[in-house]
Amino acid sequence: MPEKKRRNINEIEKNSNPIALFVREKRKYLGYTQYEFSKRIGVGLRFLKELELGKETLRMDKVNQVLKYLGARLEPTPYREEDNI
């Protein structure tokens, strides 16, 4: 089985979605490790890691649970063709 390639932080930030970047930035600003933050909010560590890595398929209720703690929420925005580059 091939070894899974680890992405460096520059690759992650370049390819991450805005929610992933927002959560990671706010968590770090607040001074929490991923473990501490996940426990404080009540989500699993694996979920938080996947969220911060920009995984495309996550439960919206859990994403909103994290965002609510940070004073934000998911909302629909108009789709623009240039966003799909």
Biopython code that builds the backbone (N, CA, C, O; Angstrom):
import numpy as np
from Bio.PDB.StructureBuilder import StructureBuilder

atoms = [
    (1, "MET", "N", (0.840, -1.185, 0.000)),
    (1, "MET", "CA", (0.000, 0.000, 0.000)),
    (1, "MET", "C", (0.881, 1.243, 0.000)),
    (1, "MET", "O", (1.793, 1.337, 0.821)),
    (2, "PRO", "N", (0.635, 2.211, -0.904)),
    (2, "PRO", "CA", (1.473, 3.414, -0.962)),
    (2, "PRO", "C", (1.314, 4.259, 0.297)),
    (2, "PRO", "O", (0.243, 4.330, 0.900)),
    (3, "GLU", "N", (2.413, 4.890, 0.664)),
    (3, "GLU", "CA", (2.393, 5.759, 1.845)),
    (3, "GLU", "C", (1.638, 7.038, 1.525)),
    (3, "GLU", "O", (1.807, 7.617, 0.451)),
    (4, "LYS", "N", (0.806, 7.476, 2.458)),
    (4, "LYS", "CA", (0.026, 8.695, 2.273)),
    (4, "LYS", "C", (0.952, 9.900, 2.402)),
    (4, "LYS", "O", (1.704, 10.020, 3.369)),
    (5, "LYS", "N", (0.886, 10.798, 1.406)),
    (5, "LYS", "CA", (1.721, 11.995, 1.414)),
    (5, "LYS", "C", (1.120, 13.038, 2.349)),
    (5, "LYS", "O", (-0.053, 13.391, 2.231)),
    (6, "ARG", "N", (1.933, 13.521, 3.272)),
    (6, "ARG", "CA", (1.483, 14.584, 4.176)),
    (6, "ARG", "C", (1.621, 15.926, 3.482)),
    (6, "ARG", "O", (2.615, 16.194, 2.807)),
    (7, "ARG", "N", (0.617, 16.761, 3.657)),
    (7, "ARG", "CA", (0.661, 18.099, 3.059)),
    (7, "ARG", "C", (1.309, 19.070, 4.039)),
    (7, "ARG", "O", (1.091, 18.977, 5.247)),
    (8, "ASN", "N", (2.100, 19.994, 3.521)),
    (8, "ASN", "CA", (2.672, 21.005, 4.409)),
    (8, "ASN", "C", (1.668, 22.143, 4.571)),
    (8, "ASN", "O", (0.675, 22.208, 3.847)),
    (9, "ILE", "N", (1.924, 23.026, 5.507)),
    (9, "ILE", "CA", (0.964, 24.076, 5.846)),
    (9, "ILE", "C", (0.704, 25.012, 4.665)),
    (9, "ILE", "O", (-0.411, 25.512, 4.511)),
    (10, "ASN", "N", (1.717, 25.255, 3.831)),
    (10, "ASN", "CA", (1.507, 26.130, 2.674)),
    (10, "ASN", "C", (0.544, 25.508, 1.676)),
    (10, "ASN", "O", (-0.299, 26.203, 1.110)),
    (11, "GLU", "N", (0.664, 24.195, 1.455)),
    (11, "GLU", "CA", (-0.272, 23.498, 0.568)),
    (11, "GLU", "C", (-1.681, 23.541, 1.132)),
    (11, "GLU", "O", (-2.644, 23.774, 0.402)),
    (12, "ILE", "N", (-1.798, 23.317, 2.429)),
    (12, "ILE", "CA", (-3.100, 23.307, 3.082)),
    (12, "ILE", "C", (-3.755, 24.677, 2.960)),
    (12, "ILE", "O", (-4.927, 24.770, 2.594)),
    (13, "GLU", "N", (-3.012, 25.747, 3.262)),
    (13, "GLU", "CA", (-3.593, 27.086, 3.198)),
    (13, "GLU", "C", (-3.950, 27.477, 1.773)),
    (13, "GLU", "O", (-4.950, 28.162, 1.558)),
    (14, "LYS", "N", (-3.160, 27.060, 0.803)),
    (14, "LYS", "CA", (-3.434, 27.393, -0.593)),
    (14, "LYS", "C", (-4.692, 26.692, -1.094)),
    (14, "LYS", "O", (-5.446, 27.254, -1.887)),
    (15, "ASN", "N", (-4.917, 25.471, -0.633)),
    (15, "ASN", "CA", (-6.027, 24.668, -1.135)),
    (15, "ASN", "C", (-7.236, 24.622, -0.205)),
    (15, "ASN", "O", (-8.256, 24.033, -0.564)),
    (16, "SER", "N", (-7.150, 25.220, 0.965)),
    (16, "SER", "CA", (-8.231, 25.121, 1.934)),
    (16, "SER", "C", (-9.386, 26.043, 1.596)),
    (16, "SER", "O", (-9.236, 27.055, 0.910)),
    (17, "ASN", "N", (-10.530, 25.657, 2.101)),
    (17, "ASN", "CA", (-11.695, 26.514, 1.930)),
    (17, "ASN", "C", (-11.689, 27.612, 2.998)),
    (17, "ASN", "O", (-10.971, 27.496, 3.991)),
    (18, "PRO", "N", (-12.463, 28.652, 2.813)),
    (18, "PRO", "CA", (-12.454, 29.773, 3.752)),
    (18, "PRO", "C", (-12.870, 29.387, 5.170)),
    (18, "PRO", "O", (-12.387, 29.982, 6.134)),
    (19, "ILE", "N", (-13.748, 28.412, 5.312)),
    (19, "ILE", "CA", (-14.172, 27.987, 6.654)),
    (19, "ILE", "C", (-13.009, 27.345, 7.380)),
    (19, "ILE", "O", (-12.781, 27.617, 8.558)),
    (20, "ALA", "N", (-12.270, 26.491, 6.682)),
    (20, "ALA", "CA", (-11.111, 25.830, 7.287)),
    (20, "ALA", "C", (-10.091, 26.857, 7.763)),
    (20, "ALA", "O", (-9.583, 26.771, 8.881)),
    (21, "LEU", "N", (-9.803, 27.814, 6.918)),
    (21, "LEU", "CA", (-8.835, 28.855, 7.282)),
    (21, "LEU", "C", (-9.341, 29.703, 8.444)),
    (21, "LEU", "O", (-8.573, 30.032, 9.349)),
    (22, "PHE", "N", (-10.625, 30.058, 8.429)),
    (22, "PHE", "CA", (-11.225, 30.858, 9.494)),
    (22, "PHE", "C", (-11.114, 30.137, 10.841)),
    (22, "PHE", "O", (-10.679, 30.724, 11.831)),
    (23, "VAL", "N", (-11.508, 28.872, 10.868)),
    (23, "VAL", "CA", (-11.491, 28.111, 12.121)),
    (23, "VAL", "C", (-10.072, 27.961, 12.645)),
    (23, "VAL", "O", (-9.821, 28.185, 13.829)),
    (24, "ARG", "N", (-9.142, 27.583, 11.777)),
    (24, "ARG", "CA", (-7.751, 27.402, 12.213)),
    (24, "ARG", "C", (-7.167, 28.704, 12.754)),
    (24, "ARG", "O", (-6.512, 28.717, 13.796)),
    (25, "GLU", "N", (-7.413, 29.798, 12.033)),
    (25, "GLU", "CA", (-6.881, 31.096, 12.448)),
    (25, "GLU", "C", (-7.456, 31.525, 13.802)),
    (25, "GLU", "O", (-6.714, 31.970, 14.678)),
    (26, "LYS", "N", (-8.767, 31.392, 13.973)),
    (26, "LYS", "CA", (-9.408, 31.796, 15.231)),
    (26, "LYS", "C", (-8.959, 30.915, 16.396)),
    (26, "LYS", "O", (-8.713, 31.407, 17.497)),
    (27, "ARG", "N", (-8.852, 29.600, 16.144)),
    (27, "ARG", "CA", (-8.409, 28.686, 17.210)),
    (27, "ARG", "C", (-7.014, 29.065, 17.680)),
    (27, "ARG", "O", (-6.748, 29.132, 18.880)),
    (28, "LYS", "N", (-6.129, 29.313, 16.726)),
    (28, "LYS", "CA", (-4.760, 29.680, 17.085)),
    (28, "LYS", "C", (-4.719, 31.026, 17.805)),
    (28, "LYS", "O", (-3.969, 31.196, 18.766)),
    (29, "TYR", "N", (-5.522, 31.977, 17.344)),
    (29, "TYR", "CA", (-5.602, 33.285, 17.988)),
    (29, "TYR", "C", (-6.041, 33.147, 19.449)),
    (29, "TYR", "O", (-5.537, 33.846, 20.329)),
    (30, "LEU", "N", (-6.984, 32.239, 19.690)),
    (30, "LEU", "CA", (-7.460, 32.015, 21.060)),
    (30, "LEU", "C", (-6.473, 31.217, 21.906)),
    (30, "LEU", "O", (-6.636, 31.117, 23.122)),
    (31, "GLY", "N", (-5.462, 30.654, 21.275)),
    (31, "GLY", "CA", (-4.413, 29.960, 22.011)),
    (31, "GLY", "C", (-4.706, 28.512, 22.350)),
    (31, "GLY", "O", (-4.099, 27.958, 23.266)),
    (32, "TYR", "N", (-5.625, 27.891, 21.630)),
    (32, "TYR", "CA", (-5.975, 26.498, 21.895)),
    (32, "TYR", "C", (-5.258, 25.548, 20.949)),
    (32, "TYR", "O", (-5.040, 25.862, 19.779)),
    (33, "THR", "N", (-4.896, 24.385, 21.469)),
    (33, "THR", "CA", (-4.481, 23.302, 20.595)),
    (33, "THR", "C", (-5.745, 22.725, 19.978)),
    (33, "THR", "O", (-6.850, 23.021, 20.432)),
    (34, "GLN", "N", (-5.591, 21.911, 18.954)),
    (34, "GLN", "CA", (-6.769, 21.273, 18.363)),
    (34, "GLN", "C", (-7.486, 20.427, 19.405)),
    (34, "GLN", "O", (-8.716, 20.417, 19.458)),
    (35, "TYR", "N", (-6.728, 19.720, 20.230)),
    (35, "TYR", "CA", (-7.335, 18.873, 21.260)),
    (35, "TYR", "C", (-8.142, 19.706, 22.251)),
    (35, "TYR", "O", (-9.296, 19.385, 22.534)),
    (36, "GLU", "N", (-7.547, 20.769, 22.778)),
    (36, "GLU", "CA", (-8.234, 21.625, 23.745)),
    (36, "GLU", "C", (-9.497, 22.237, 23.143)),
    (36, "GLU", "O", (-10.548, 22.275, 23.783)),
    (37, "PHE", "N", (-9.381, 22.712, 21.918)),
    (37, "PHE", "CA", (-10.504, 23.360, 21.252)),
    (37, "PHE", "C", (-11.641, 22.379, 21.014)),
    (37, "PHE", "O", (-12.804, 22.710, 21.242)),
    (38, "SER", "N", (-11.315, 21.180, 20.558)),
    (38, "SER", "CA", (-12.359, 20.186, 20.297)),
    (38, "SER", "C", (-13.096, 19.821, 21.582)),
    (38, "SER", "O", (-14.317, 19.662, 21.570)),
    (39, "LYS", "N", (-12.371, 19.687, 22.680)),
    (39, "LYS", "CA", (-13.007, 19.355, 23.959)),
    (39, "LYS", "C", (-13.882, 20.503, 24.454)),
    (39, "LYS", "O", (-14.987, 20.275, 24.948)),
    (40, "ARG", "N", (-13.397, 21.726, 24.325)),
    (40, "ARG", "CA", (-14.158, 22.897, 24.785)),
    (40, "ARG", "C", (-15.482, 23.026, 24.029)),
    (40, "ARG", "O", (-16.503, 23.378, 24.621)),
    (41, "ILE", "N", (-15.468, 22.743, 22.727)),
    (41, "ILE", "CA", (-16.663, 22.900, 21.904)),
    (41, "ILE", "C", (-17.564, 21.675, 21.944)),
    (41, "ILE", "O", (-18.777, 21.779, 21.760)),
    (42, "GLY", "N", (-16.964, 20.514, 22.184)),
    (42, "GLY", "CA", (-17.763, 19.289, 22.222)),
    (42, "GLY", "C", (-17.833, 18.546, 20.902)),
    (42, "GLY", "O", (-18.809, 17.850, 20.622)),
    (43, "VAL", "N", (-16.791, 18.695, 20.090)),
    (43, "VAL", "CA", (-16.700, 17.914, 18.855)),
    (43, "VAL", "C", (-15.455, 17.036, 18.962)),
    (43, "VAL", "O", (-14.555, 17.302, 19.758)),
    (44, "GLY", "N", (-15.424, 16.004, 18.156)),
    (44, "GLY", "CA", (-14.273, 15.109, 18.182)),
    (44, "GLY", "C", (-13.028, 15.751, 17.590)),
    (44, "GLY", "O", (-13.103, 16.623, 16.724)),
    (45, "LEU", "N", (-11.892, 15.300, 18.078)),
    (45, "LEU", "CA", (-10.618, 15.801, 17.574)),
    (45, "LEU", "C", (-10.470, 15.495, 16.085)),
    (45, "LEU", "O", (-10.010, 16.343, 15.321)),
    (46, "ARG", "N", (-10.851, 14.306, 15.676)),
    (46, "ARG", "CA", (-10.762, 13.941, 14.263)),
    (46, "ARG", "C", (-11.612, 14.875, 13.400)),
    (46, "ARG", "O", (-11.182, 15.295, 12.325)),
    (47, "PHE", "N", (-12.812, 15.197, 13.869)),
    (47, "PHE", "CA", (-13.679, 16.120, 13.132)),
    (47, "PHE", "C", (-13.006, 17.478, 12.969)),
    (47, "PHE", "O", (-12.985, 18.037, 11.872)),
    (48, "LEU", "N", (-12.458, 18.008, 14.057)),
    (48, "LEU", "CA", (-11.819, 19.324, 13.998)),
    (48, "LEU", "C", (-10.634, 19.308, 13.044)),
    (48, "LEU", "O", (-10.448, 20.245, 12.267)),
    (49, "LYS", "N", (-9.837, 18.255, 13.097)),
    (49, "LYS", "CA", (-8.699, 18.156, 12.179)),
    (49, "LYS", "C", (-9.173, 18.144, 10.734)),
    (49, "LYS", "O", (-8.608, 18.837, 9.887)),
    (50, "GLU", "N", (-10.201, 17.367, 10.449)),
    (50, "GLU", "CA", (-10.735, 17.297, 9.090)),
    (50, "GLU", "C", (-11.301, 18.651, 8.651)),
    (50, "GLU", "O", (-11.130, 19.054, 7.500)),
    (51, "LEU", "N", (-11.966, 19.341, 9.559)),
    (51, "LEU", "CA", (-12.501, 20.669, 9.258)),
    (51, "LEU", "C", (-11.376, 21.632, 8.903)),
    (51, "LEU", "O", (-11.462, 22.350, 7.907)),
    (52, "GLU", "N", (-10.331, 21.650, 9.709)),
    (52, "GLU", "CA", (-9.213, 22.570, 9.472)),
    (52, "GLU", "C", (-8.408, 22.200, 8.231)),
    (52, "GLU", "O", (-7.722, 23.051, 7.664)),
    (53, "LEU", "N", (-8.482, 20.955, 7.808)),
    (53, "LEU", "CA", (-7.795, 20.540, 6.579)),
    (53, "LEU", "C", (-8.646, 20.787, 5.337)),
    (53, "LEU", "O", (-8.191, 20.568, 4.214)),
    (54, "GLY", "N", (-9.876, 21.240, 5.536)),
    (54, "GLY", "CA", (-10.726, 21.581, 4.407)),
    (54, "GLY", "C", (-11.459, 20.402, 3.790)),
    (54, "GLY", "O", (-11.800, 20.440, 2.608)),
    (55, "LYS", "N", (-11.708, 19.350, 4.572)),
    (55, "LYS", "CA", (-12.453, 18.219, 4.039)),
    (55, "LYS", "C", (-13.801, 18.711, 3.505)),
    (55, "LYS", "O", (-14.484, 19.501, 4.156)),
    (56, "GLU", "N", (-14.164, 18.245, 2.338)),
    (56, "GLU", "CA", (-15.364, 18.766, 1.666)),
    (56, "GLU", "C", (-16.666, 18.183, 2.185)),
    (56, "GLU", "O", (-17.713, 18.807, 2.017)),
    (57, "THR", "N", (-16.643, 17.024, 2.803)),
    (57, "THR", "CA", (-17.880, 16.401, 3.277)),
    (57, "THR", "C", (-17.852, 16.277, 4.797)),
    (57, "THR", "O", (-17.277, 15.341, 5.354)),
    (58, "LEU", "N", (-18.479, 17.235, 5.443)),
    (58, "LEU", "CA", (-18.592, 17.242, 6.899)),
    (58, "LEU", "C", (-20.033, 17.555, 7.273)),
    (58, "LEU", "O", (-20.772, 18.153, 6.490)),
    (59, "ARG", "N", (-20.422, 17.150, 8.468)),
    (59, "ARG", "CA", (-21.784, 17.425, 8.928)),
    (59, "ARG", "C", (-21.951, 18.909, 9.217)),
    (59, "ARG", "O", (-21.190, 19.499, 9.984)),
    (60, "MET", "N", (-22.961, 19.502, 8.590)),
    (60, "MET", "CA", (-23.204, 20.940, 8.776)),
    (60, "MET", "C", (-23.527, 21.293, 10.214)),
    (60, "MET", "O", (-23.127, 22.356, 10.687)),
    (61, "ASP", "N", (-24.248, 20.421, 10.930)),
    (61, "ASP", "CA", (-24.581, 20.749, 12.314)),
    (61, "ASP", "C", (-23.326, 20.864, 13.168)),
    (61, "ASP", "O", (-23.254, 21.720, 14.050)),
    (62, "LYS", "N", (-22.346, 20.018, 12.919)),
    (62, "LYS", "CA", (-21.101, 20.091, 13.686)),
    (62, "LYS", "C", (-20.249, 21.281, 13.254)),
    (62, "LYS", "O", (-19.600, 21.912, 14.088)),
    (63, "VAL", "N", (-20.247, 21.593, 11.952)),
    (63, "VAL", "CA", (-19.532, 22.780, 11.485)),
    (63, "VAL", "C", (-20.139, 24.011, 12.152)),
    (63, "VAL", "O", (-19.413, 24.882, 12.632)),
    (64, "ASN", "N", (-21.463, 24.083, 12.182)),
    (64, "ASN", "CA", (-22.130, 25.217, 12.839)),
    (64, "ASN", "C", (-21.861, 25.254, 14.330)),
    (64, "ASN", "O", (-21.805, 26.335, 14.916)),
    (65, "GLN", "N", (-21.694, 24.103, 14.959)),
    (65, "GLN", "CA", (-21.368, 24.053, 16.386)),
    (65, "GLN", "C", (-20.019, 24.746, 16.638)),
    (65, "GLN", "O", (-19.876, 25.510, 17.592)),
    (66, "VAL", "N", (-19.048, 24.473, 15.782)),
    (66, "VAL", "CA", (-17.734, 25.104, 15.896)),
    (66, "VAL", "C", (-17.843, 26.597, 15.588)),
    (66, "VAL", "O", (-17.325, 27.428, 16.334)),
    (67, "LEU", "N", (-18.520, 26.932, 14.487)),
    (67, "LEU", "CA", (-18.639, 28.334, 14.098)),
    (67, "LEU", "C", (-19.400, 29.158, 15.126)),
    (67, "LEU", "O", (-19.062, 30.318, 15.362)),
    (68, "LYS", "N", (-20.421, 28.574, 15.739)),
    (68, "LYS", "CA", (-21.191, 29.301, 16.756)),
    (68, "LYS", "C", (-20.290, 29.721, 17.916)),
    (68, "LYS", "O", (-20.404, 30.835, 18.427)),
    (69, "TYR", "N", (-19.404, 28.832, 18.322)),
    (69, "TYR", "CA", (-18.470, 29.157, 19.394)),
    (69, "TYR", "C", (-17.598, 30.355, 19.008)),
    (69, "TYR", "O", (-17.197, 31.149, 19.859)),
    (70, "LEU", "N", (-17.315, 30.467, 17.712)),
    (70, "LEU", "CA", (-16.469, 31.548, 17.214)),
    (70, "LEU", "C", (-17.260, 32.785, 16.797)),
    (70, "LEU", "O", (-16.690, 33.743, 16.275)),
    (71, "GLY", "N", (-18.570, 32.765, 17.026)),
    (71, "GLY", "CA", (-19.402, 33.918, 16.704)),
    (71, "GLY", "C", (-19.741, 34.028, 15.231)),
    (71, "GLY", "O", (-19.956, 35.129, 14.724)),
    (72, "ALA", "N", (-19.790, 32.898, 14.536)),
    (72, "ALA", "CA", (-20.094, 32.901, 13.102)),
    (72, "ALA", "C", (-21.086, 31.781, 12.804)),
    (72, "ALA", "O", (-21.437, 31.000, 13.689)),
    (73, "ARG", "N", (-21.541, 31.709, 11.536)),
    (73, "ARG", "CA", (-22.437, 30.638, 11.116)),
    (73, "ARG", "C", (-22.355, 30.455, 9.608)),
    (73, "ARG", "O", (-21.921, 31.347, 8.879)),
    (74, "LEU", "N", (-22.777, 29.292, 9.160)),
    (74, "LEU", "CA", (-22.864, 29.036, 7.722)),
    (74, "LEU", "C", (-24.093, 29.737, 7.179)),
    (74, "LEU", "O", (-25.145, 29.733, 7.818)),
    (75, "GLU", "N", (-23.972, 30.332, 6.019)),
    (75, "GLU", "CA", (-25.141, 30.885, 5.336)),
    (75, "GLU", "C", (-24.925, 30.770, 3.832)),
    (75, "GLU", "O", (-23.787, 30.761, 3.363)),
    (76, "PRO", "N", (-26.006, 30.683, 3.085)),
    (76, "PRO", "CA", (-25.857, 30.606, 1.637)),
    (76, "PRO", "C", (-25.365, 31.935, 1.079)),
    (76, "PRO", "O", (-25.730, 33.008, 1.559)),
    (77, "THR", "N", (-24.535, 31.832, 0.059)),
    (77, "THR", "CA", (-24.060, 33.017, -0.650)),
    (77, "THR", "C", (-24.261, 32.782, -2.141)),
    (77, "THR", "O", (-24.251, 31.636, -2.592)),
    (78, "PRO", "N", (-24.439, 33.824, -2.892)),
    (78, "PRO", "CA", (-24.624, 33.643, -4.338)),
    (78, "PRO", "C", (-23.395, 32.963, -4.964)),
    (78, "PRO", "O", (-22.255, 33.247, -4.596)),
    (79, "TYR", "N", (-23.654, 32.077, -5.897)),
    (79, "TYR", "CA", (-22.593, 31.377, -6.593)),
    (79, "TYR", "C", (-22.065, 32.256, -7.714)),
    (79, "TYR", "O", (-22.830, 32.874, -8.454)),
    (80, "ARG", "N", (-20.750, 32.301, -7.824)),
    (80, "ARG", "CA", (-20.116, 33.052, -8.903)),
    (80, "ARG", "C", (-19.218, 32.095, -9.675)),
    (80, "ARG", "O", (-18.499, 31.292, -9.080)),
    (81, "GLU", "N", (-19.261, 32.182, -10.989)),
    (81, "GLU", "CA", (-18.453, 31.296, -11.847)),
    (81, "GLU", "C", (-16.971, 31.375, -11.494)),
    (81, "GLU", "O", (-16.284, 30.354, -11.503)),
    (82, "GLU", "N", (-16.470, 32.557, -11.185)),
    (82, "GLU", "CA", (-15.050, 32.697, -10.901)),
    (82, "GLU", "C", (-14.623, 31.989, -9.611)),
    (82, "GLU", "O", (-13.432, 31.759, -9.400)),
    (83, "ASP", "N", (-15.584, 31.642, -8.749)),
    (83, "ASP", "CA", (-15.276, 30.891, -7.530)),
    (83, "ASP", "C", (-14.934, 29.438, -7.840)),
    (83, "ASP", "O", (-14.357, 28.747, -7.000)),
    (84, "ASN", "N", (-15.278, 28.973, -9.019)),
    (84, "ASN", "CA", (-15.105, 27.576, -9.379)),
    (84, "ASN", "C", (-13.888, 27.376, -10.277)),
    (84, "ASN", "O", (-13.928, 26.593, -11.225)),
    (85, "ILE", "N", (-12.821, 28.081, -9.974)),
    (85, "ILE", "CA", (-11.593, 27.988, -10.777)),
    (85, "ILE", "C", (-10.746, 26.855, -10.288)),
    (85, "ILE", "O", (-9.670, 26.609, -10.832)),
]
sb = StructureBuilder()
sb.init_structure("model")
sb.init_model(0)
sb.init_chain("A")
sb.init_seg("    ")
for serial, (resi, resn, name, xyz) in enumerate(atoms, 1):
    if name == "N":
        sb.init_residue(resn, " ", resi, " ")
    sb.init_atom(name, np.array(xyz, "f"), 0.0, 1.0, " ", f" {name:<3s}", serial, name[0])
structure = sb.get_structure()
